[in-house]
Structures are given as C-alpha cells and as structure tokens.
C-alpha cells in the first residue's frame, strides 16, 4: 500500500466523527477535498473503508483496521512533535488545550499572560462541554484540559489551581435580592434555570440539593451561561452559575448574588491530562504556570477592574 500521512489524517478525522462534513470543518477543508482523500485511500487499500446506510456512514471491517493504525501513527507523530518541542525549549512549540465553556471566562486572560512570556508558541484552544472534554482525554488528542471536578473513574493526572464557587443569581428587583442568610429550604419555592444534563455545574448543584434534602425545581435547561444570565435578567427564574462568569453583570448591577445559607458551593478548577502522557516543554510550562500563578493573577485582575 502507498498511503500518505495526509490521507490517514483525513481518514482518522472522518472515522472518528463518522461524518465527511464534520471532518472537513475540523480540518478546514472542503467536503469534496475530504471525499477525494478518502477515495484515494480506498483505492490504495483496495477495499471500501466506509459504508453508507441511509444518511449515516459506518466503518467497514477494513475501515476499523485502518482507523486503529491511523490513530497509532497520529499519536507517534504527536510524540515526535513533543520531543522536538523539548529540544527547542519552552520559547517555541505548540500548545493544544481544551477547556470547559465556563472556564473560557478566564483562560484567555491567562493564555495572554503566558503568551507574552513565550511569544514564539502557537496555541490551539477548544471550548466545549464536559462530555467532549472527557472524550478528548480518553483519546489523548489534547495536551491539557481545564475543567471542574475530574471523574473518579478516569486515569488522570489532575491538579487544582483555583477555587470555582457556584452561586445563586437573581435580577436586582427579585424579592430575595435584599435578604440576608436566606434559609436553604426557601429555595424550594423558586424556579431555577440550569445548564443541560451532563454539565459539571448541573451535576454539582443536583448533588448539593439532594444532600440538603431540598427539591430543585427546574424551569428551563439552557446550554450556555450567557443565555442563563439573560433569562435570569428577564425574570424567568433564578440562576445557578460559577462566580467566574459574572464579573460584568455584577459590576453593571444587572444581576445580584443571593445571600443563601451554605452558599457558595466551593469547587475547584483543575488542569489535567492522561497519566503517563509525555508532555511537551510548552505544556509542562503552562501547567506549572496555572498551578503556581493563575489564582493570584486572576485575583489581581478582578481587584483592578472592581
């Protein structure tokens, strides 16, 4: 077989996503270009790699075999990049990081400081949900992940670098806005706007309410923090959000944090990667930067703007 690395790269993305369109978007190619690479690969292999049933594509037996080898080759090339980056030092190289959507409120600020110190590096930042982050960790396709509580079942190296307090927010004219030490049981009378099931914030809130034997009444499930904030401002319910997402709304008096007993729920932000993963010098430097400096840097930034 006469295969090219480009063909294997395009095939790996298509097989992983089971979509020519999604693979084209990820690789920044046109869909016909992806189809052409797959067709050439199939001609080189001499067997079909995909079969189409209805609108969905599936891997054939030959496709599954080639997918296994394409992933292995991709990981070996990634290790080679890591070794070369190590020879260059932290001043050059590439950092691939994926973060939870809530962490995107502060991670760009930290990346900006880090990039000022190491202007020669290239950063790839993916902002996504918890489920996708766990998948990326399992498939070892990113250097580092920043998210909330790591799953206990995963074989991960995780370090906490900053508190992540969860608070209850309301519009300034809400009846509870001016009250102090609101009894937790009082919240059973309120409707809450929450993130979708599976999100880290949603899971933490549900555990907390269950531990306190308080019924959580969900009015709407909303897939973004910004949409929750706008809905709370519109009077559709109370919000349960990370304090890190609220700086602008609090400064402009668009929202208030309710003074509820046993709140905030204090969690932490973690930087993590697969155990045994060989981090590049750049990834090691950024991980150390988060663990040693992120908390102080962000607190100074908040103090400066308040």
N, C-alpha and C positions, 0 to 999 in steps of 0.2 A: 504494500500500500504506500502511496505517496501522498501523505497528509501534510497540511500546513498548519502552523500554530494558529493562524487567523481562522481557518475552518473549524478547528477544535474550540476556539474561544467562542465563536458564534454558535456552534452546536451546543456547548455547555450551557450558555445562557438560555437558548431555546428549550433545551431539555429540562432545565431547572424550572423555568417559568411555564413550560408547556404552552407557549404562545409565540408565534412569529412577531406579532405586533409588540408585545411587551419586551421581547429580546431586542427588537430594533430600537425601541425607546431607551432601554438601558445602555445599549452600545452606541447610541447616537448615529444610527444608520437608517437608511430607508428600508421598508419592509421587502421590496424586491431585492435589495442587496443581501439581506439575510437569507431569503429564499434561494438566491443564486449560490451562496456559500454552502448551504445545506445540500443543494442538488449536486454540487461538485464533490462534496464529501461522500455522498451516497454513491456517486459514480466511481470514486476511488475505492471505497469499501466493497462495492459490488453487491450491496444489499440495501433494501429500504431501512431507514432508521426511524421513521415515523409512520404511523397510520392514522387516518382521519375517520372518526365516527361522528356523523353529524357535523357540528361546528367545532368539536374538540379534537385536538391531536393527542396521540399517545405514543410512547416509545415502543418500538418492536423489541424483540429479544436482542437483535444486533445493536439496536439503539441503546439498550440498557448497558451492554458491554462497553460500547464506545463512551457512554456517559461516565462510567466508572474510571476509565483511563483518562478521559479529558479532565476530570476533576483532579486526579492524581498528578497529572502533568502540570495543571494550573497551580497546585499547591507547591510543587517542586520549583516552579518558576518564581513563585512568591518568596520561597526561602532563599532563592538566589538573589532576589532583589534585597532581601533583608541583609544578607552577607555583604553585598556591595555597598548598601547604605552604611553598614557598620564601618567599612573601610573609609568611607567619605567623612564619617563623623556626623554629629547632630546638625551641622550647618547646611547639609544638603539631604535630599531624600524626599520620601512621600509618606504622609500620614493619612490613613483611612480610618475614619471614626464615625460611628453611628450613635445617635442619641435619642432618648425618649422625647416626644413632642414637647413636654413641659420643660425639659432641660434646655430646649432651644432658646429660652428666655435669657439664659446666662452664658451658655457655652460659647456663642460667638464672641462675647466680650473677652473671655479667657483665651480663645484662639487668637484674637487680635493682639493681646499682650505677648503670647508665645511667639507669634509670627514676627513681631518687632525684634525679638531676640534672635530669631533664626529666620531671616528673610529669604534664605535660599530654599526653604522647604515648600513642598506643594501639599495642600490639604484637601482631602475629599470628605465632605460632611453629608451624612444622610440622616434626615429627621424622620422618624417613623414610630409606629406603635410598639407596644411591649412584645406582642406575638412575633412580629418580624425581627425585633432585636434578638430574641431568643433563638430564632431560626438562623440568623446570621452568626451567632455564637456557635451554634451546633455545626454549621457548615464551615466555620473558620474563614469567613470571607472578608472580615474587617480586622484591623489591628486592635482597636479598643471600642468598648461600648460604655456609654454613660446612661444609667437608668436608676430606678429606685431599688427596692429590696430584691436582691438576686434570688432566684429559685433555689430551694434547698437541695433539689434533686440533681442539679447540674454540677458538672465537674469544672468549677470555675475558680479563678484567682480574682477575688474582689476586695477592694479597699474603699472604705467610707472616707469621703473628703469634705463633706459639708452637710449640715442639717437641712432637712426638707420638711418644714412644718406645713401641715394641712389645716386650713381654716375654713370657717363658715362665713360667707359674704352675703350681704343684702343691700338693697338700694337705701340711700340715706333717709328716706321717709318711711321706712318699714317700722312698725310698732316696736320691734325689739331693738332697733338701732341705738337707742339711748339707754337701754337697760344694762345693768351690771350683774355679773355672775348668774347668768340665766341658767336655771336648772336644766340638766340634760334631757330629762323626761319631757320638758316643754316642747322639745323638737318634734314629738310625735304629732303635734298639731300643724306642722308645716309641711309644705311640698318642696321637694328638692330636685334640682336639675343636676344630673350626674353624667360622668363620662360613660362610654359604652362598656358593656361587659367585657372583661378580659384586661382592661386597663389597670395599671398599678394603683392609681388613685382610687378607682372604684372598688377594687378588692380591699384596700386598706380601710376605706370608710365602712364597707359592709361588715368587716371583721369587728371594727370598733363598736358599731351599733349593736351587733349581736352580743358582744362581751358585756355591754351595759343593759342588755335586755330591753332595747328600745327599737320600736318598729320604724324602719326607714321607708317613707312614702315617696316614691319616685314619680315625678310628673312627666319628665322628658329625659330620654337618653340622647346625649349630644356628643358628637365625635370630635369636638375641638374646644379648647379652653376659651378662645375668643368668642365663640358662639355662646358658651355658657355665660360669660360675663355680659354680653349684650342682652341675653334673655333675662338675667337677673335684673339688669337695669330697667328692663321693660316690665318688671313686676310679675314675671311668670313663675317665680319660686326663688328659693334660696340656693346658693351655690356652694359646692364643696371643692376647694381648689388649693393648689400649692401656693404658699405665700409668695414664692418667687415669680409668679405670673401677674402680680397685682400692683407693682410699683406705680405705674402710670395712673391707674384708676383711683388709687388711694390718694395720690398727690393732687389729682384734679377733683377730689370729692365726688367721684362718680359712684363709688361703692364704699361700704364700710365693713370692717371685720367685726362680727358679733362677739361679745364677751360671754362665752358659754363655758360652764364649768367643765373641767377636764380637757379643754381645748387650749392650744392647738394640739393636734396629734403630731408628735415629733418623729419623723422618719429621717432617713439619710439618703444622700446621693452617693452612688458607688461608681467607680471606674473598674472595669473588669475585662477579662479575656480568658480564653481556654487555658486550663492548667497544662503546663508543658509547652505552650506556644513560644516560639522563638521570636521575641520582639526585636524590631529594628532599633537602632540607636535613637532615632527620632521618636518612635513610640515609647521607648523607655523614658526618654526625657520628658515627654508630655505627661505620661503617667505620674512621674515624680513631681512635676510641676503642679498637677492637680492635688496630689496628696499633701504637698508641703505649703502651697501658696494660694490655692484657689479661694479658700474660705476668707482669708484676710483681704485679698484683693477685691472680692465682691462686697465685703462689708464696707471697705473704704469707698467703693464706688457708690453704694447706696447712701452713705453718710454725706458724700459730696453733693449728691443731687437733692437731698432732702432739706 
